[in-house]
Amino acid sequence: MELLSKRKVGGIVAENFRTARVFTAYGIDFCCKGSISVQEACEINGVALEPLLKDLLVVSSLPDDVHYINLSLNSLIDHIVSTHHSYIENTVPPLRTYLQKLASVHGDRHPELHVIKDLFMEAIDGLTVHMKKEELILFPYIKAMRSADEKGFSLSPPHFVHIDIPIDLMEHEHDTEGERFRRISALSNGYETPSDGCQTYRVAYAMLKEFEEDLHTHIHLENNILFPKAKKLFARLNESV
């Protein structure tokens, strides 16, 4: 970690934009004051060096691959919530800040930034409600079905009557957010930073790109693995009803 402490803040962020979130959390400017070392930045800002270095190492590591298709319904749900729902919750605050800053500073020269910011805010509003509906209604019922199947007891009919109803709604909302991010991607020219873009510009676009990619994986796990399994289980549990 000693070598990492000697590296320049801006260089670290340029190589791995995920580290920008760590520097922001510790109040370190990686954009205008990115030419100093991590150690110097910590000293200037009164930040403990060791915790920051550990956080940098964590965000720089990649998670192991998961064989999603082989996961149980409960394990898949837990993975979606702990990985993808948490990703959205953790990424929104810094990304919102970066987009607001970009629109304020660069919006006159790049008016598309205002549209991108507004679309992202709309996406977050939609996704926040969407995830709560999953976590409070649909996912608990799927887990209840799994428990009933394992233990061999009858499960009361859900208030939404048939599982296709909430699943169809979730899939429709997935389509809405997917289309919204296609518009963001088009407006940003595939998340390509313009020639006059600063470090914050590059980080924000890189984060938006990662956000869309994570959303694609998130939607894939639900639409193509979780929901079909849940429908099949629902049909089996209700075949004699």
C-alpha positions as CSV (number, residue, x, y, z in Angstrom):
1,M,0.0,0.0,0.0
2,E,3.0,2.3,0.4
3,L,3.4,2.5,-3.4
4,L,-0.3,3.4,-3.7
5,S,0.1,6.2,-1.2
6,K,2.8,7.8,-3.4
7,R,0.7,7.8,-6.5
8,K,-1.1,10.9,-7.7
9,V,-4.8,11.1,-7.0
10,G,-5.7,12.1,-10.6
11,G,-3.7,9.2,-12.1
12,I,-5.5,6.7,-9.9
13,V,-8.9,8.0,-10.9
14,A,-7.9,8.1,-14.6
15,E,-7.0,4.4,-14.4
16,N,-10.1,3.3,-12.4
17,F,-13.0,5.7,-12.2
18,R,-14.5,3.6,-9.3
19,T,-11.9,5.1,-7.0
20,A,-13.4,8.6,-7.5
21,R,-16.2,7.5,-5.2
22,V,-13.7,6.8,-2.4
23,F,-11.9,10.1,-2.8
24,T,-15.3,12.0,-2.8
25,A,-16.3,10.2,0.4
26,Y,-13.2,11.4,2.1
27,G,-13.6,14.9,0.8
28,I,-10.6,14.8,-1.5
29,D,-10.7,16.7,-4.8
30,F,-9.6,14.3,-7.6
31,C,-10.3,16.8,-10.3
32,C,-8.8,20.2,-9.8
33,K,-6.3,19.0,-7.2
34,G,-5.5,15.6,-8.6
35,S,-1.8,16.3,-9.2
36,I,-0.7,15.6,-5.7
37,S,-0.1,12.2,-4.1
38,V,-2.6,10.3,-2.0
39,Q,-0.5,10.8,1.1
40,E,-0.3,14.5,0.5
41,A,-4.0,14.8,-0.2
42,C,-4.7,13.0,3.1
43,E,-2.4,15.3,5.0
44,I,-3.9,18.4,3.5
45,N,-7.5,17.3,4.2
46,G,-6.8,15.7,7.6
47,V,-7.8,12.3,6.4
48,A,-6.4,9.0,7.9
49,L,-4.3,7.3,5.2
50,E,-4.7,3.6,6.0
51,P,-8.5,3.4,5.8
52,L,-8.6,5.3,2.5
53,L,-6.0,3.0,1.0
54,K,-8.0,0.0,2.1
55,D,-11.1,1.4,0.5
56,L,-9.2,2.1,-2.7
57,L,-8.1,-1.6,-2.8
58,V,-11.6,-2.8,-2.2
59,V,-13.2,-0.9,-5.1
60,S,-10.4,-1.8,-7.4
61,S,-11.0,-5.6,-6.9
62,L,-13.5,-7.5,-9.1
63,P,-16.1,-9.9,-7.7
64,D,-15.9,-13.6,-8.5
65,D,-18.1,-14.9,-11.2
66,V,-21.4,-16.4,-10.0
67,H,-23.2,-19.2,-11.8
68,Y,-26.6,-17.5,-11.6
69,I,-28.6,-20.2,-13.3
70,N,-27.7,-22.7,-10.6
71,L,-28.6,-20.4,-7.7
72,S,-31.8,-21.2,-5.7
73,L,-34.6,-18.6,-5.8
74,N,-33.7,-17.3,-2.4
75,S,-30.0,-17.1,-3.2
76,L,-30.7,-15.3,-6.5
77,I,-33.0,-12.8,-4.8
78,D,-30.4,-12.2,-2.1
79,H,-27.7,-11.6,-4.7
80,I,-29.9,-9.2,-6.7
81,V,-30.7,-7.1,-3.6
82,S,-27.2,-7.2,-2.0
83,T,-25.4,-6.6,-5.3
84,H,-27.6,-4.7,-7.8
85,H,-30.0,-2.9,-5.5
86,S,-27.2,-1.9,-3.2
87,Y,-25.1,-0.8,-6.2
88,I,-27.8,1.6,-7.2
89,E,-28.2,3.0,-3.7
90,N,-24.5,3.5,-3.3
91,T,-23.8,4.9,-6.7
92,V,-26.7,7.4,-7.0
93,P,-25.4,10.1,-4.5
94,P,-22.0,10.7,-6.0
95,L,-23.2,10.4,-9.6
96,R,-26.1,12.8,-8.9
97,T,-23.5,15.3,-7.5
98,Y,-21.2,14.9,-10.5
99,L,-24.1,15.4,-13.0
100,Q,-25.4,18.4,-11.2
101,K,-21.9,19.9,-11.2
102,L,-21.4,19.2,-14.9
103,A,-24.8,20.7,-15.9
104,S,-23.9,23.8,-13.9
105,V,-20.4,24.3,-15.1
106,H,-20.5,22.9,-18.7
107,G,-24.3,23.1,-19.5
108,D,-24.0,26.3,-21.6
109,R,-21.5,24.6,-24.0
110,H,-23.1,21.2,-23.7
111,P,-26.9,21.6,-23.2
112,E,-27.4,17.9,-23.5
113,L,-26.0,17.6,-19.9
114,H,-29.2,19.2,-18.6
115,V,-31.3,16.5,-20.4
116,I,-29.0,13.7,-19.2
117,K,-29.2,15.0,-15.6
118,D,-33.0,15.1,-15.8
119,L,-33.3,11.7,-17.4
120,F,-31.0,10.2,-14.7
121,M,-33.1,11.8,-11.9
122,E,-36.2,10.4,-13.5
123,A,-34.6,6.9,-13.7
124,I,-33.6,7.1,-10.0
125,D,-37.1,8.0,-9.0
126,G,-38.5,5.1,-11.0
127,L,-35.9,2.6,-9.9
128,T,-36.3,3.6,-6.2
129,V,-40.0,2.8,-6.2
130,H,-39.4,-0.3,-8.4
131,M,-36.9,-1.8,-6.1
132,K,-39.1,-1.2,-3.0
133,K,-42.0,-3.0,-4.7
134,E,-39.7,-5.9,-5.4
135,E,-38.2,-6.0,-1.9
136,L,-41.5,-5.5,0.0
137,I,-44.0,-7.4,-2.2
138,L,-42.8,-9.7,-5.0
139,F,-39.5,-11.0,-3.6
140,P,-41.0,-12.0,-0.2
141,Y,-43.8,-13.9,-1.9
142,I,-41.3,-15.8,-4.1
143,K,-39.4,-16.7,-1.0
144,A,-42.7,-17.8,0.7
145,M,-43.4,-20.0,-2.3
146,R,-40.0,-21.6,-2.0
147,S,-40.6,-22.3,1.7
148,A,-44.1,-23.7,1.0
149,D,-42.6,-26.0,-1.6
150,E,-39.8,-27.2,0.6
151,K,-41.9,-27.8,3.7
152,G,-45.0,-29.1,1.8
153,F,-47.6,-26.7,3.1
154,S,-50.3,-24.7,1.3
155,L,-49.7,-21.1,0.6
156,S,-52.5,-18.6,0.7
157,P,-53.3,-16.8,-2.6
158,P,-51.5,-13.5,-2.9
159,H,-53.4,-10.2,-2.9
160,F,-52.2,-9.7,-6.4
161,V,-54.1,-12.9,-7.4
162,H,-51.5,-14.3,-9.9
163,I,-47.8,-13.9,-10.0
164,D,-47.9,-12.8,-13.6
165,I,-49.4,-9.5,-12.6
166,P,-46.5,-8.1,-10.6
167,I,-44.0,-9.7,-12.8
168,D,-45.5,-8.2,-15.9
169,L,-45.4,-4.8,-14.2
170,M,-41.7,-5.2,-13.2
171,E,-40.8,-6.2,-16.8
172,H,-42.6,-3.1,-18.1
173,E,-40.7,-0.9,-15.7
174,H,-37.5,-2.6,-16.8
175,D,-38.3,-1.7,-20.4
176,T,-38.9,1.9,-19.4
177,E,-35.6,2.3,-17.6
178,G,-33.7,0.5,-20.4
179,E,-35.1,2.9,-22.9
180,R,-34.3,5.8,-20.7
181,F,-30.7,4.8,-20.5
182,R,-30.6,4.3,-24.3
183,R,-31.5,7.9,-24.6
184,I,-28.8,8.9,-22.1
185,S,-26.2,6.8,-24.0
186,A,-27.2,8.5,-27.3
187,L,-27.1,12.0,-25.8
188,S,-23.6,11.4,-24.4
189,N,-22.4,9.9,-27.7
190,G,-21.9,6.5,-26.1
191,Y,-20.5,8.1,-22.9
192,E,-17.6,9.7,-24.8
193,T,-16.1,12.7,-23.0
194,P,-15.8,15.8,-25.3
195,S,-12.4,17.3,-25.8
196,D,-13.0,20.1,-23.3
197,G,-14.2,17.7,-20.7
198,C,-12.6,17.7,-17.2
199,Q,-11.8,14.8,-14.9
200,T,-15.3,15.0,-13.3
201,Y,-16.7,14.8,-16.8
202,R,-14.8,11.6,-17.6
203,V,-15.7,10.1,-14.2
204,A,-19.4,10.9,-14.5
205,Y,-19.6,9.4,-18.0
206,A,-17.7,6.3,-16.9
207,M,-20.0,5.9,-14.0
208,L,-23.1,6.3,-16.2
209,K,-21.7,3.7,-18.5
210,E,-21.1,1.3,-15.6
211,F,-24.5,2.1,-14.2
212,E,-26.2,1.1,-17.5
213,E,-24.1,-2.1,-17.7
214,D,-25.0,-3.1,-14.2
215,L,-28.7,-2.3,-14.9
216,H,-28.5,-4.6,-17.9
217,T,-27.2,-7.5,-15.8
218,H,-29.7,-6.7,-13.1
219,I,-32.6,-6.8,-15.6
220,H,-31.2,-10.0,-17.2
221,L,-31.1,-11.8,-13.9
222,E,-34.7,-11.0,-13.1
223,N,-36.3,-11.2,-16.6
224,N,-34.5,-14.3,-17.8
225,I,-33.7,-16.3,-14.7
226,L,-35.6,-15.3,-11.6
227,F,-39.0,-14.5,-13.1
228,P,-39.3,-17.7,-15.2
229,K,-38.3,-19.8,-12.2
230,A,-40.9,-18.1,-10.0
231,K,-43.6,-18.5,-12.6
232,K,-42.9,-22.2,-13.0
233,L,-43.0,-22.7,-9.2
234,F,-46.2,-20.7,-8.9
235,A,-47.8,-22.9,-11.6
236,R,-46.7,-26.1,-9.8
237,L,-48.0,-25.0,-6.4
238,N,-51.3,-24.0,-7.9
239,E,-51.8,-26.8,-10.4
240,S,-54.2,-28.7,-8.2
241,V,-56.1,-25.6,-7.0
